[in-house]
Amino acid sequence: MQPYFYSISEFIAMGKHGVFVWSCWAITVGMMLIFIWYSRKQRQSLIKELIIQQARQAQRGTKGNKGAAL
């Protein structure tokens, strides 16, 4: 069995299709990294919003309980 590429430069060139192959790889990996970053950012934003919402609900609940006790 013979290797398809005999050197690293042949592997990078990919039989004169290297520009297309490696640009597709770069775009795919870049988009995946952007998606991961965006998802984490959205998750952190959602967690902050939920914490604020819970604090507001807790604050409303304590106001309502004080009035009911009087």
N, C-alpha and C positions, 0 to 999 in steps of 0.2 A: 504494500500500500504506500503510495507516494503522497506527501503533503501537497495541498492545493497552493499554499503560499510558502515560498522558500525563504522569505525575509520579512522583516517588519514593514519595510517600505512597500513591498508588494501587498501586504495585508492592508495597509492604510490606503493604498491606491485602489484596491478592490477591482482590479481589471478595468481601470479608467472610470469606474462608477463610484469612487470613493467620496467625491464631493456630495453626491446625492445621498449615499448611504449614511455618511457621518452627519450630514445636516438633518436628516430624518431622525437619527438617534438623538442629536442635540435638542431638537424641537420637542421630541417626546419626553425626554428626561426633564427638560426645562418646564414643560407644561405640568408634569407630575409634581415637580417641586413647588411650582406656583400653587397648584391645587392643595397640596399639603399645607403650605403657609397660609393660604386663604381660609381653609377649613379650621385651622388652629385659631386664627384671628377671630373668625365668626364665633367659635366655641367660647373663647375668652369674653367676647362682647356679650354673648347670651348669658353666661354665668354672672357677669356684672349686673346685667339688667334684672336677672332673677333675684339677686341679692338685694338690689334696690327695691324691687317689688315686694319682697318678703318683709323688708324693714318698714315699708309704708303700711303694709297690711297689719303688721304687729303694732305699729304706732296707732292705727285706727282702732284696733282691737282694745288697746289699753284705754283709749279715750272713751270708747263705748262702755267698757266695764266700769269705769269710775262713775259715770253718769247713772248707770243702773243701780249701783250700790247705794247711792244717796237717796 
